[in-house]
């Protein structure tokens, strides 16, 4: 049984609640893309190594990806507003600590804890909206949520670039801390809701999943530095597979109180929606994180100019989510999500035309369909995930969906770093550079720090790496489009349709 404030009595608090969730959600992608833009300047100022600097991104991503499931279950049990308020406070407070960090090690630890807060916001925010809205108000609220998340992604590189150039890298993290204050104040006016029958927290599942994800991310970092065949890389990959397998066993045995409720996967619509992040946002996030480094280091663009060049990809993510809901109502979610994947396939294939001396128009050619596809998907994914399960399980559904989303993104960020480093280093070794030096220079390049003496070879290697990445993303998105089209076929059982 779920308890919550009545919708009718809460009418006047609708907008403060929506503003709170929207503002908090906007902070999350900005904490990823903004940090990526600030990283080169931050690493140079704090004097960190490539590996230590990379963990500033990975530390946040690990806890951000691992904890939405636990946060969603905890929100259902102790109160969704309570978890939302705690998450906003952690994101803002730890961002302030990063801004004041005297070393990269302190920043890495702060980002690790900040990811916990981000996971809490991600899972509880959608659940708060699901329990406090219905009908057109729910559609509007989730459209605004998608737009806000898209705005954080879209404006992140541009705003962070302007801040780094004008006020230094610390200002990027100070902005997040400032944004958290009005978000927290508005969230205090949201209604509280909980499910008293929610089972206790699945500690075993939480530990095995988090450890497995950490090993996988660390393996990608080691692969970029030591190679894929290095004993440490292989050992970490084996440990990651073993821990994820153990997690699956634990969840299967905890049928009465699993963290990852496999019963929700009996609904084809839910399966289709939770798999979307792996094909829809994967390439988008990779480009947001690593394309600025390419534009700054290889193409010689400034930080702010790099953010402006990403606008063809980021602007549609800001504009299209609000249009996606009405479009899905006129057609179907199946049509919108399949079309979104098709647009991303187009953008990924066009990424093979990327050149370091290309014009802004040539760069816009692959980026525009990428952004359009992601923008359309963002407008329907969150609401679809929540709407395909009973309202009492909204927190768990949001946790599963967002775990899929952030796990895909965190693995993609770490995996793309290893892939780009490996491919670029291979090209440098082909030019006669020693293996260790090639790996070091390639690792610095993906952070925007280019060795001038190797610029020509590095430009060719880094560009070729992006071409290969485009083909990989095109293959994944094609698979996603086909699976979405089949899984959301209208032949679903009437019972499942009636319960959606």
C-alpha angles and dihedrals in degrees: 000000000000124000124202144143114280116261094226094055091046098054096112092051095055097100098044088052093049092045091050095051093041095049092045091048091050090057093059102064090037088057087058103039095034091051091050091054092046094046100087093051091041094050092048093048096047094039098233130163123247093258095047092047092050090056089063085073099033097049091058093043095052097057092034089057099037101050110049089088093053091040092052093050091045090049091053090050106042102020135297096229091049092055091045092053092047092049094050091050092051094048093049098040096047091045087058089051091052089051089055096040114135093200141022090247091061090046091051092053092046091050090051091058092039088060089060090058092046090054090051092052093046096052101036098042095063091043091053090054093046093053096043104043140049140176117001092353090058092048090051093046094052091044088056089046091054091046091050093050088047091048091055090053095040099046096034099087093040098046093040091049092052091047095048092049095043105034109007134258095292090067090066091064093039089059091057090050091052092047091054094064100067090037091056093046092051091046090060087069094055116106119256119238135170144164108236091194093059109126121245120277114286099233096174092053092046094051097046094046094047093046092048093050091047092052091049093050092045090049090057091049091050091046090058092050104034105018134257094275096051112120092237092053094048092046092052092048091050091048091050093052092046093050094047089049089050089050090055091051092049093050093048091054095046095066092152098050113012122161088217103046103208090188089076088063090069086082110083092204092056092048091052093049098046091051092055097085091062092061104023106046100023099088093034094059092043091054092046091054103039108023092071089056089051093048093047100040103032105023094038096233123152123247094256093042090053090055091050091051089057093058094097087062100035102041095065089053088058096046109034106056093077090052094048096072096055089042091054090048090054094044118005141277086253091060094046096048095043091048090048091054091048091054090051091051088054092051093047093052091048089052086078087073092063116128131177092233096041122131123253088254092054090051091048091057096077096028098057098062089043091057094042092053094048093044093055092047094049091058095062110021100081096045092044092053093050095041096055094066135054112278091244088065095047093113093050091046092049089048094052093045094048092044088057090047098048095036089056091047096046093047089045093052092050094038094048090051090055093044095048092045093049095047093045093046090050090057091048092050088051087060092057101266116141114257097245093048092046092053092047094049092045091050091052091047094061086057092052096258107125125186104232093211091059098038098118096048091040092052091053093045096046092046092050090049090056090050090055090046089054092056092049092050092047091054093049094047092048089054090048093051092052094046092047092050092050098041094050094048112141091242091091115135113272091237092059092046092050092051095048 
